[in-house]
Amino acid sequence: MTRSTSVILDHKHYGKPSVFVPEHLLREARRQKAIPPGRVPRICVLDPDGDIVRYVIAANQARLSSSWACYHTQLYQVEHAQSEFGIIGCAVGAPFAVLVAEELFASGCELLISVTSSGIIRSDAEPPFFILIERALRDEGTSYHYLPPSDYARIDDRLLSALEGVVAEAGVPVRRGSTWTTDAPFRETRDAIDYAASEGIVAVEMEAAALYAFARAREKPVVCFAHVTNRMGRVEQDFEKGDHAGSQDALRLIMATAHAWSVKRPRIVECRQLGSTA
């Protein structure tokens, strides 16, 4: 067998199942920790910075789940704007985010929303604002364990169509665009930034490419947002998200996304069953 130029691209066997699966990990965690059976909320959120989690806890809108069996994280069940969702904070980076995503869907999650902070690449906008990520440059390792090599991982077309009105209805600054997903934030060199800009990429983050690759391989609905908050520390008083560390705006975006998906979910499922990409 001819080797590729990188070991990370060899021996992946994309069509074959994994021996190690999240259901088995969760089973043993329940046994060891005496955790009762239970399901997570239908809609769950990844909050890598942890600011949204801290906000809903402080606002008495969250309670710790007693049935979440992950070894590495805590899941909070949130009641906000007459809706319920699950949220996990501080799952930073592609491997961690996808590990948790696998466990969430194995535990009853039906839609996963990620809201991660990111650094601006293009200079034609002023942070903070949100990006509904349509595609993410695969400059990390996790996505290559789920999908064959390609430059980008993309949101599912049917899901993107269902979110058509979210940008307008969320009531917060949000645009659609591309990001660069990296595993090494402190290796964002000038040349790498210039290349990303030449590709029309708006911002750099650490999870989206892997989450979208997982979503396509597993046929699970995942929506990734980047909260563009900084210029990579190249100016003073950087990394400002806005009031309450941007949590109120992020919650508005989460609620708008959840509502759009809930309304259009039957159509998305029907299209998937028919094999449509519309």
C-alpha angles and dihedrals in degrees: 000000000000114000122228121230091267133043090221089069096050131092097006099136094196096192095056125087123246119252091215111060132178094241091064093047091050091047092057093043089055091050096048096043097036090236114170121236115270146138130242120237116282090248120048134180134210113212106183094182093047094222095119091049092051091048097052091045091052090048091053090241097120138067127188113253113243094198103048105114103190113134093215110038146040122231121210123201108220130201109199132154090356091303134103129220138157122241135191122192134210099017091146124183136019101283094047094044093051093044089056092043091055090052094046094054090045087055099052105280112149100180128026122199121190121197110185131170117244145182122246120249102177118059099213096092137052121230139270106062137115131247124206095216112228096174136003129206108242101232094142135073108240098071091060090065090060106035135024117260119293134141097250142027114213140203114253109272093226092051092047089052091051089055093054094119099038095089091056099036102045092079093220132097104276134151135178118248152116131288138193114236113207134178092204113054093175091057095064096130126188091251092051091049092049091051091051090049090051088056091056092251114160103197146358124240139155112239117034102086092052094045092050092047090051090047094053095044093048096034092235126145111248127166120192125199126185117210101209103212109149152032092229092271093294090130130043121257090030129152094052112155099181131245115002089003089295093295097129092052091046091052091051089053092047092050093048091049093047091049094049092049093047092051096046100032095102090057092048091051091047092051091049092051090051091047092241123155093197 
